[in-house]
Amino acid sequence: MNRWIHRGKHGFTLVELALVLVIVGLLITGVLKGEALIQNAKVKKLVNQKESLTAAFYTFYDKYGMYPGDENLTNSPSGDTHDNPNTPNGQINNNERYWLFEDLVLANIINGDYDGAAGSEPTNAFGGSMYILWQNINGVQDNWSTFLNIPAEVAELIDIKYDDGVYNTGSIRANQVYTNTAAKTLYWRM
């Protein structure tokens, strides 16, 4: 008699459990793949931002014979109001790094709303600031494209792919070793 009472009540079969596990596995894989795709897109965007910034920087130089921000021409480009008392020396200093983006916008080389005020530089793909500044990075003085708040694994990946993979040598450098997982400041030599 008990046999007939429990007949309609049964648990999951092994096939059903296996099917559920496969579906859960596919969902987890999809989420992880999606995160990897987003990270790869951000890396590509950061590299494109650097290339675009470099192209704009040298386009301005070709047009005006001086670097953006470092120029001292009155009202050149048209609408420029900052007064640069320094003779153009090819070195983008702390104030000039903000004027640089204003000059690029006024020269119609880039789009944006940069007024030359401190803190008005663009944001990179990872949310930190980006700018060009004359700096001494591990013994090399030059104008460096600087990108703040870059994840350690991304900074190392870019250095390996486009340079020598060592944090303190070559044309791409970081502010600390890549094994330290803290966000990095990435320097890319102009």
N, C-alpha and C positions, 0 to 999 in steps of 0.2 A: 503494500500500500504506500509506504513512504517513497517508493521509487516513482510513483506517478505524481506525487505532490511536488517534488523538486524538479520534475522534468522540464518545465517552462523557464526555470531560472538557471542560467548558465553564465559564466564569466567570458572574458575575451579569449579568443583563440590565439595561438602563437602567431598566426598569419596576421591577424588584426593588430596585435602588439607590434609586430615587425613593421607593418605599414605605418603605424603612428610614429614609430621611431625614425623611419625614413623621412617622413614629412617634417618632423621636428628638425632633423639633421639638415634637410634642404633649406628650411627657414633660417637656421643659424648660419649656414654657409652663405645664403643670399645676403643677410645683414652684414656679415664680415666682408664679403666681396664688395658690397655697396660702400662700406667705409673705406676700403682700399681704393675704390674708384674715385671717391671724393678727395682722398689724400693725394692721389696721382694728379688729379685735375688742379689742385692747389699748387702742387710743385710746378706743373707746366705753366700755370698762371704767373707764379713768382719769376720763373725764368723769362717769360715773355715780358713781364714788367721791367725786368733789368734790361733786356734788349731794347725795349721801347724807350726807356729812359736814356740809354746810351745813344740811340739814334737821334732823339730829340736834342740832347746835349750837343752833339757834333753838328747837327743841322743848324742850330743857332750859331755855332762858331763859324760855320761856312758862310752864313748870311751876314753876320756882323763883325767877324774877325776877333771876337772876344767871347769868353764863356758866359753863359747866362748867369746872372747874379753877380758876376765879377766885372761886368761892363761898367763904364763910367760915362756913357753918352747921355746927354740930356734928352729926355723924352724919346729915347730909343731903346726898346721898341716903343711905338706910339702908345701914349698913355702911361708910360713908366714914370712914377713919381718918387721912387726911393733915390736918395742921394748917396752915392758910393764915393766917399772921399779918397779911397785908395786908387792908386794907379792899377790898371788891370795887370795882375801878376800870374794868372793861370791857376791860382790856388783859391778854392771855394772855402771861405772861412765861415764861422758860425752864423753871422747875420746873412751872408750871401747865400747860404743853403736855403733860406726861406725866399729870398728874392729870386732865386733861380727858377722856381716854379711860376712865380708871377711873370717873369720875363718870357718863359716858354708859352704861357697862355696869351700874353699880350702880342707875341710874335705869331700867334695862330698856329703854333706847332703842336700843342696839346690842348685838350679841353679840360675845363675845371674852373673852380672858383677859388683861386689862390691869390691872396692879397698881399703877400710878402710879410705877413705878421708871423711872429714866432708860433710854432705849433701848427702852421697851416700846410705842412707837407702831406702828401698822399699816404694812404694806408696800403700796406702790402697784402698779399693773398692770405696771410696768417694773422692779420689784424694789427700788426705793429707798424710803426712809422717806416718810411723809406726816404732817403735823401742822399745827396752827394756832398762829401765833405773832405777837405784836405786833412789827412791824418797820417800819423806814423803807426803803422800796423806791423808789429813784430819786426821792426827795423827798416821797413819800406815806407818812405814818405811819398804820398801821391794823393790824387783825388780818388776816393773810394766810394762806390755805391754801397750804402749801408742799409741793412734790413734788420729791424728789431723784432724780437719775439718769434724766432724761427725754431720749431721743434728740433731737438738734437739729431734725431734720425734723418730728418729732411735736410738739415745743414750738411750732414755727412754724405748723404746720397748725392746732393748737388756737387759737393767737392770731389767726390769720386768720379762722377759722370763728366764733369767739365774741367777738372783740374787734376791734382795729384793725390787727393784723399787725405792729406795731412793738414790738421787744423791750423798750423802756424807757418806754412810755406806756400809758395805758388801765388796764383792770381786770385784765388778764393781762400779766405781765411775766416776763422771763427774766434770769438773772444775767449774760448776755453776748449779743452779736449772734448771730443765727441762722446767718450765713455761717460762723462758727466751728463746725466739726463735732463738737466735744467735747460730751459729755452736759451737759444744762442742769439748773439748779434753776429750776422753774417756780413763780411766785407768782401766786395767784388771789385777788383782793381779796374779803373777806367782805362 
